[in-house]
Amino acid sequence: MKRFISKTNLYLFPILLVVIIIESGLRNIPNDYQFKNNFLKIHSNEIENLILGSSHSFYGLNPVYFSKPSFNASHISQSLNYDYEILNKYRNNFKNLKTVILPISYFTLFGKLESGIESWRVKN
């Protein structure tokens, strides 16, 4: 029985090692959420205009065209509770924040990311 267990462990160890390496690699793939989080950690004290909201502001408002330092923290299907969490998380860092742009639409008022068809985004 000891021989069976040792052979099984010898067989399973490389498989487990490969799974751990793949998982750690997948967790480190850059995405929009990580980019926005890292940017706000570093530059939130410089931002004067913060753009929040769903895809309407994500695709519709480009901070490059603003005259003051601006950042677009909106994302596809982002509901109001996530906008609030962004404001709440960095509220002590927003030293120069003067304007928060939050487009409101039917989806914004009644939609929740958790209950929509894009609920898979919640994990991010």
N, C-alpha and C positions, 0 to 999 in steps of 0.2 A: 504494500500500500504506500509506503514511503517513496518507493521508486516511481509509482504512478503520479503522486503529488509533485515530486521534484521535476519529472518530465513535463507535466502539465504547466507548472510554473515557468519552466524553461521555454515552453512554447508560447505562453501568454505574455511573457515579459516584453519581447520585441513588439508585439501588437499593441500593448498598452503604451509603450514608449512612443510609437508612431502616432497614436491617438492623442497623446499629450502634446506632442510637437505640433500636430495639425491644429489642435484647439488653440494653443497659444498663438500660432500664426494667424488664425482667423480672427482672434480678438484684437489683434494689432493692425488690421486693415483700416486705413484712414477712411473716414466718412464725414459727411456734413456736420453731424452732431458733435463729433470730436473737434473738428475745426472751429466751430462756433464756440464751444466751451473753452478751448485753449485761447482763442482770440479774446474772449471776454475776460478771462483770468488776467491776461496781460494788459489789454488796452481799454478796459472798461472805464478807467478814470479819464480817458481822453475823449470819449464819445459825447457829442452834444445832441445828436438825433438818433434815437433808437427805433428801429422799425420792427414791429411784431405782427403776428397774425398768421393766416393760412396761406395757401398758394396764391391768392390774389395779390398779396404784398410780396410774396417770395419771387414771383415772376414779374410783377408790375412796378416795383420800386427799386431802382438801382442806386445805391448810396454813392456811387462815383459822381453822379450828377448833382449832389447836394453841395452847397457852398461851405458848410460846416462839417467837421468830422462826424461821419455817420456810419452806422452798422446795421445790416439787415439780419436780424435774428429770427426771422419768420421761417416757416418750413411747411411743406405740403401736409395738409390735414391737421395742422397744429390748432388745437382748441384753446379757449381762453384760460383754462386752468394751467396749461403749460406756459402761456405768456405771463401769467401771474408768477409762476415759479421762477421764471427767468428774472423778472424784476425783483423778486424777493431774494433770490440767491446773491445777486450782485448789487443790491440797493446801497450798501455801504461803500462800494467802489465807484459808483456813478457820481463822481465829484462835479463834473461839468455838464451833466445831463440837463437839457432844457426842454426837449420835445420828445414825446413818445407817440409814434404813429401806429395806430391800431385800426385798420379797416374793419368795418362791421358789415356782415352780410347775413343772409338767412342761415347759412351753415354755421357761422360764428356763434350765433345766439342759441341755436338748438342742437348743434352737432357735438358729439363727444368722440374723441379719437378711440377710446376704449370700446365703443359699441358700433363703430363704423366698419366698412369693408377693409379699411387699412389699419385695423387694430394691431397688426403685426409690427407696426412702427413703435408701439408703446415700449418695447424692450430697449429701444435706443434712447 
